[in-house]
Amino acid sequence: MSEFLVGERDFLLDGRPVRLLSGALHYFRVHEAQWDHRLAMLRALGLNCVETYVPWNLHEPRRGELRDTGALGRFLDAAARAGLRALVRPGPYICGEWENGGLPHWLTGPLGRRVRTRDPEYLRAVEAWFRRLLPQIVARQCTHDGPVLMVQVENEYGSYGSDAAYLAWLAGLLRELGVTVPLCTSDGPEDHMLTGGAAPGALATVNFDAGAREAFDVLRRHQPDGPLMCMEFWCGWFAHWGAGPTGRDPLEAAGALREILDCGASVNLYMAHGGTSFGGLAGANRAGPLHDGPLRPTVTSYDYDAPIDERGRPTEKFHRFREVLAEHAQGPLPEPPAPCPVLAAPAAVRLSGWAGLGAVTDALGGAEMSCGVPPTFEELDVDRGLVRYRLAVPGPRGPYELRVRGLRDRAVTFVDGVRGPDIDTEDAVLGPVSGPATVELWVESLGRVNYGPRLAEPKGLTGGVLHERQFLHGVRARGLRLDALEDADAVARLPFGPGLPGARGLHRGTVTVPAGGAGDAMLELPGWTRGFAWVGGFPLGRYWSAGPQEALYVPGPVLREGANEVLVLELEGPPPGVAPGVPRLVP
């Protein structure tokens, strides 16, 4: 049993000053069979703590439907085995470039901007979730011989709101449910953020990428006493689809880390190891200084240009950081563990069947809804996936412009069965259409906003479809959730037939791994446009020819010797004149 306290200038562990040298590693972005390896890599980097978020929407994808809620506890146990202490950031909002900032769609759909406030309905849902989650944390506090030293209240609230009553309620709930270790908050080093994000009885920490002395000076204006800590030292950055790759010079980043430590502060590397946003759960941002512009979806890889790359390998940044952290270690640092096994040789996927997207949606989608105006994804209970909207243009009438308003995020269109333009703006024109005509819009969610004032916005057709100035009413809509494709029996019953690689729809195939040849791999889909992939039933995430990500990471534990099933859901189809190639696994 240990006692961890917030002193006047230092953290105190059993009465002795201690500096927290932490690294962010999200258990849900790493295959569980690889947790031990990644945690050993953190120890070899020179860290004594690991930090993780908890994504509510992953564990409760539908209200009351709980999935693998024991994962956090198992991860904290793995951290303890690795000799690491733990910092836990349970949310309920986490940001983290994660779908909806971790908030469930079934909650943000009806509540909208009432989330992250004192709204009674929101608070009831949070309390119900925390009563299920918190026992895993409480039982593993350092006061119970566990690794947990500190728990965060909400996350970067000062970047979003100013409801002090909400933060006070949340801090009180954590205490009521048994959290006895210190509480903390984390915000940007700006006056309005630190003012809005403060919670009673919680240590304030700051997040930044450089300029430690200036950041801590701002923090001291708000918190004259207590340890200094950078809860998120952004040592890299994430990437958006269609944008260039991101990165940070290792020597420059190591210099910024050294400045934090020279200030006598504790630090949490964000990220020490980023991992992967499996299952299409990567979030999205809005462009612009106020985060209210065009949507910018985040890529599947969360490599983050971290010291430990997406596949768990040390980078140049790892070695530069290790040199800095070694100066603050209690004795020599352990050597990095042996690398994870790698696929022995490239292996092509043998495609054996294809089912059109319409047939897949009819068979695996939810019930078709018929209503006056287009329902949102939330109203159709679609978290990740797509919705097919069908509308009729009455006739006879002339060729007026067909306009789509409030589109989120991207739609493939058809008029009388003929492919129209693909649209991705909130106010889009399909072109002149004469009546009568049948219109289909296949709308795909590219990820819900995870940060900024447009958090909790709905997905799908949120404004309607107009012909000239007239709304088209009488809409049929059916949603297809991605997790429906994880039902192996249902997928097996689909009407698969022969098809061409890259065609719009669901492709089924197998990849054969020779004896002794399984290990980490990358799935390449040359010439395929955009969609999702599964290997051995494991949801790898979204691929997109827009780049910069060019292949999907396949964790070695997903593969087995012999035949492995591969599913690829292609949502757009190849551009004219492009002949997609055969998918393949490469080391």
N, C-alpha and C positions, 0 to 999 in steps of 0.2 A: 504494500500500500504506500502511495506517495502523495505528497501535498504540493500542488502547483498554485502559486499565488502571483498576483500583479503587485510588485513593489513600487516604491516611489520612483525608481529609475531603472530597475531590472525586473525581469521575471525571476521568480524564486522557486526552485525545485528542492523540496525538503530543506528549505532554509538557505540554500546556496544559490548565488546568481547563476543564471543559465541563459545562453543565447540560443534562440530557435533558428536553426538553419534548415529550412523546410523546402520541400519541392512538391508542386502540384502534380498529381497523378490520379486521374478519374477512373475509378474501378470499372465504370460502365463503358469506358472507351478502350479497355484492354480485355482480351479473352481471359477468363478466370484461370485457365491452366497456365497462363504466363504471368500471373501476378507476382509469384515468388521471384521470377527472373527480373522483372522490372523493379521491384522493391530492392533487390540486391544491387541493381545498377544505381539506385539512389544512394545507397550506403557507400558504394564505391566512389560516387561523385563527391562525397564529403558531407552529406546531409544527415541530420539526426531526427528529422520529422518528415512526415508525408501529409499532404493536405488533399482533401477531396470534397467535391460537391455531392449532393444527392438529388437526382432528377425525379421529381414527383410523377411526371407524366409517363415515365418509363415503367414505374412500379404500379401505377393505377391508370391504365389506358382508358378504361371506362369506369364510371362512378361505381365504387364498391367492388370492382374486379381487380384484385391484388395479384401481382406477379413478382415472384422471387424477391419478396421483401426482406429476406434474410441475407441478401448479397452484401449489404454494407457491413453487417456484423462479421461475415466471413472475411471480408477485406481487412477490417481492423484487426482481426486475429492474425492474418497473414503479415500485417505491418508489425505486430508485436513479435512474431517469430523472426522477422528480419532485423529486430533490434531498433525499430523506429518508433518514435512517439507519433501522435496523430492530431491534426487540426481538422475539425469537421464543420462543413458549411452546408447545413441542411435546407436552407432556403426559408420559406417555400419557393421563392424566386431565386434562380441561380445565374441567369445570363449564360455565360459559358459557351457562346456560339452554339447553343442547343435549342432545339425546337421549342418555341414559345417561352424561352427562358426557364423551361422546366415546369411551367404551369400546365395543367391538363386542359385540353380543348373543350371538354365538357363543362369546365368551370368558366373559362374566359368567354365561351360562346354566349351564354345568357347574361353574364355580368359585365363584359367589356371593361371599360375603364374603372369599374368599381373594385376590381382586384387591386391588391396591394394598398388597401385603405381599411378604415374601421367598419366597412359595410358588414352588417350582421351575417348575411348569407355567406360571404367570403370567409369570415372568421370561423363560422361553424365548420366549413369544409376544411380549413387549415387545422383546426383543433382535432377533427376526426382523423386526419392524416397523421398529425404529429403523435397522437395517442398510439397509433400503430407503429410508427417509425422510432420514436425516441427510446423505447426500452433497449434497442440495440446499442445506442450510444451510452445511455445511463449505466448499463451493466459493464461497459468497457472504459469507464473513466479511470483516471490514474488512482483515484481514491478507492477503487475496487480492483487494484492491481492490473488495470488495463492501460492501453496506450494513449487514451484521449486526454489531452491537456486543455483544450480550449474549444468552444463552440461559438459559431458566428450567428448573430441576429440579422436575418434577411441578407441582402447583398447589394452593395452600392445603391442604397436607397436614396442617398442625396443626389444621385444623377436622375432620379425619377420623380420623387414626391416630397411632401412636407407634412405628412400626417403623423405627428409625434405621438398621438394617442394609439395609432396602430403599432408603432415600434415598441411603445411601452407595454401594450397588451402582449405582444409577441415575446418580449423579454420575460414578462411575468409568466407566460405559459411555459416557457422552457424551464424556469425555476419550479413551477408547480409540478411539472412532469418528472422532476428528479435531477435536472442538470445542476451540479454543484461546482463544477470547474468554472474558471473565469469565462465570461461572455465577451465578445468583441464585435465591432463593426468594421467595415472597410469601405472607403470612398476615395474619390479623387482629391488631391491636395489643393482644393479651392474652398473659399469661405462658404459659398452657398451649399456646396456638397457636404462639407463637414457639419454645417448647421442642420441641414435637412436629414442627414443620415445618423445623427447621434441617438443613442438609446440609453435609457437610464441604467446605471450600473455596469455598462459595457465599455471596455477599452476601445478607443478609436484607433484605427490603423489606416494607412494610406496606400494607394496604388499608383504606380508610375513606371516609366521606362528609363528615366535619367533625371539628373538634377536632384540628388538625394538631399543635399543640404538645404536647398530652397524649399523642397517639399516638407521636410521635417520642421523647418521654421514656421511654415503655415500651420502644421499640426500643433506645434507648441502654443500658438496663439489661442487655440481652442482647448488644448489639454496640456496645462503647464507641467503636470506630473505624470508619471507612469512610463513604462518602457516605450521606446520608439520601435515601430515595426512597419516594414513595407509588406503588406499582405499579398500584393501582386506586383512582383518585379517582372515587367513584360520583357523577357529576354529574347523574344521573337515576336511573331505575329501570325495571324491566320490569313487564308486566301479566299477570294470570292470567285465563283464561276465567271468566266469571260474576262477576268482581269489577269494581270501579270503575276508571276510568282513573288512571294514575299521572303525577306530574309534580313538578317542583321549580322554585321561583321563580328566575329567571335572576340577579337581583341578589344573592340569598342565596348561590347556588352560586358566583357570581363572587367573593364575599367569602371563601368557603371556599378557593377556588383561590388567592387572593391570600395567605391565611395560610400555605399550603404554601410558596409561593415566598418569602415573608418569612422563613421558617425556613432559607432557603438550600438547600432540597431540590429534587430533581428530581421529575417527576410524569408519570404516564400517565393521560390522561383516559379513564375507562371509562364510557360509550363516547364517542369523538369522533363516530363515525358508526356507528349500530347495524345498519342494513340490515334484512334479512328472513331468517327461518328457513325457507327454501324446502323443499319436498318433504316436509312433515310431520315435520321433524327438530327441532322445538321440544321441549324437555324438559319436566319437571314437578318440582314440589317437594312436600314434605309439610308441612302446616301445623303450627303449634305451636312453642314455644321450643326443643324438642329435635328439630324437623323429623321427627316420627314420627307425625303426625296424618293427617287426610284428605288425599287427593291434590288438588293444585292445578295443573292443566295450564297451561302458558305459551302465550300467544297466538302467532300466526304472525309478526306484526310485531315486530321488535326495534328499533323506533324509539328506545326507551330514554329519550325526552325528551332526546336528545343535542343538542349544538350544531348538528349537521348532521342534518336529519331523514331519515326512511326513504327519501324520494325524492331525497335529495342537496341539499336546499335549505337555505340559512342561516336560522337561527331568531334570535329575540331573544337567546337564550343565546349564540349564535355571536358576536354583536356585543359583548356584555358580556365574554365571555372574550377576544375579540380585543384589547379595550382593555387588559386585564390583561397578556396575553402580549406585547403590543407593547413594553411597558416592558423586556422582557428580550431583545428581538430584536437581532440584529446588522444594523442598518439597517432601512429601511422594509419593511413586509410587502407581499407581492404581492397584487394584487386577486383576488377570487374569479373562477374561470373562468365563462364563459358558461353559463347553465343548460342542462340537458339538454332536448331536444325533448319536447313534450307532445302527446298525442293531439289532433288538430285538433277533433274534435266527438264527442259521445256516439254509440255504435253498439250496437244491440241484437244479441243472439245469436240466430240462427235455429236453433231446436232441430229436428233432423231424425230423431232416433231414440232409443229407450230400450230397455235390456235389464235384466231383473230381477236383483236381487242374487244370487239362487241360480244363475241361468244364468251370470253373470259369474264367480262363485266356482268353479263346476264347470269352466268353460273355461280360466280363467287361474290358478286356485289350484294349490297343490301336491297331491301324492297324498293321498287320504283315509287317515287312520290309524285303525285299530280297536284299542282296548286296554281294559284294565279300568278305569283311572281317567283323568280328563281330562288330556291332555298340555298342557304350557305352550306359549306362543308360541315360546320358545326351542327346545323339543323339536321343534316343527314348522318351525323355521327361518324364523320371521316376525319381521322387525325392526319395520317399520311396516305397519300394516294391521289386519286382523281375522281372527277364527277362528269358523267355524260348528261348534258342538257339537250332536250329536244323541244323545239318550238315550231309553230306553223305561222307562215305569212299568209293572211287571208287573200282571197282574190275573187274575181280578177282585179288587178291594180297594176299600175305602171312601175317602172324600175326606179325605186327610191333607194337612197343610201340606207344600209343596214348598219346600225351603230351599237356597239357594246360599251356600256358604262359600268364603272366600278369593278373591272376585272382584276382578280388576283388568282393566279399569277401569270399563267401562260395557257393559251388555248389553241388546239388544232381544230379547224373549222371545216364544215362540209355544207354545201347547199345542194339539195336534191341528189345527195350521194357523191357529188363532185368535190374534190379537195379544194378548199379555199385557202386564204392566207393564214399563216400562223401568227398569232397576235400576242403581245406581251406588254401592252401599255394599259393604264387604267381606263382610258377613253380611246377606243379603237374603232376604225371604220372598215367593214368588210368589203364595201363596194356596192354598186347598184344591184338590187334583187327585185325581180318582178314577182307578183303573186298570182296564183297560189304557189307556195314553195315550202319545203321542209328544211329546217336548219338544225344542224347538230354542232354543239360546241363541247369539245373534250377538254376540260379544264384541269390542270395539274397544279398541286401545291408545290412550290419550290422551297418551302420551309417557312415556318411562322417567325415573325420578327422576335428577336430575343433581347433587344435593347432599345431604349428610347421611348418617345411619347406614343408611338404607334404599336407598342406592345398590346396584345390582346385583340388586335383587329381581326375581323372574320376573313375567311377564305372563300373563293369561288366567285360567282356572279353576285356582287353585292349591290349593283345599281339597276340592272335590267337591260333588256335589248329593245331598241327602238327601230321602227321602220318609218322613215321620214321623221316626224315628231311624235309618232304614236307608239306607246309601249305595246309590246307583244305579250299578251297574257295567255294563260293556259300553258304551263310548262311541265314537262315530265323530266324527272331527274333521278339518276341512280348513281350511288357512290361505290367505289371499289377501294377498300382499305388494303394497304400493303400486307398487313398481317394475315389477310385471307389467303395469301399465297404460301403461308407457312403450314397450312393444313394439307398434309401430304395426300390423304385419301381424297379430298375434294379436288386437288390438282390432278390426281390420276384419272378422275372421271371426266376431265375436259375432253372435248372432241378434237384431239390432236390429229393433224394431217401433215403432209409434206409442205414445206415452205422454204423460202429463200432466206439466207442469213441477213439479218438487219431489217426484215420486214416488220411492220407495225403489228405488235401482238406479243404473245408469250411463246418463247422458244424453250424447248426441253432438250437436254443432251447429257452426255456423260464424259468425264475425263478420267483416264486410267493412270494411277500412280503405281510405279513398280515397287516390288518388295524392297523395303529399306529406303525408299526414296521420298517419303513424306516429309514435309517441313514448310516453313514460311514461303509464300509465293505471291506473285502479283497476277491478277487477271487482266489480260489485255483484250480489248474489243475493237480491232482495227476497222474503221469505216462505219461503225455503229454510231448513232446520233445521241440519244439520251434515254435513260431509263434506269432500271434497278437490276441487281444481280444477286443470286443466292448460290452458294456452293454447299452441298451436303446439308441443305435445309437451313444453313446459317445466312442471315441477311447482311450482305457486304455493304450495301448502300447504293447511292446514286452514281452513275457514270454520265459523262457529258463531253461531247467532242469540242465544246467551247473552251475547254482547258481552264486553268493550267494543269490540272491533274490529268494524267494520261492513263492510269491503270488503278485498279482497286486492290488493296492489301487483303490477302487471304491468310489468316493466322494458321500456323502449322497444325494446331490441335483440331482444326476443322476438317483437315484432310485425313483420309485413311488409305492404306494400301489397297489397290484394286480399283473398282469403279466407284466414282463419286458423281452424284447427280448435280447438274448445273441447270438453273433456271435464269432466263434473261427476259425481262419485261421491257421491250422496246416501245416507247411511247410516241415517237415521231416518224420513224422510217428514214431511209437514206435520202439525201438530196438527189436531184436528177443527175444521172451520169455517174453516180458513185456506186461501186460494187463492194459492199462490205466483205471483210474477210472472216475467217473462222476464228472464234475466240480461242484463247490459249492461256495456259498457266506458264509463267516463266519464273526462274529462281530470283 
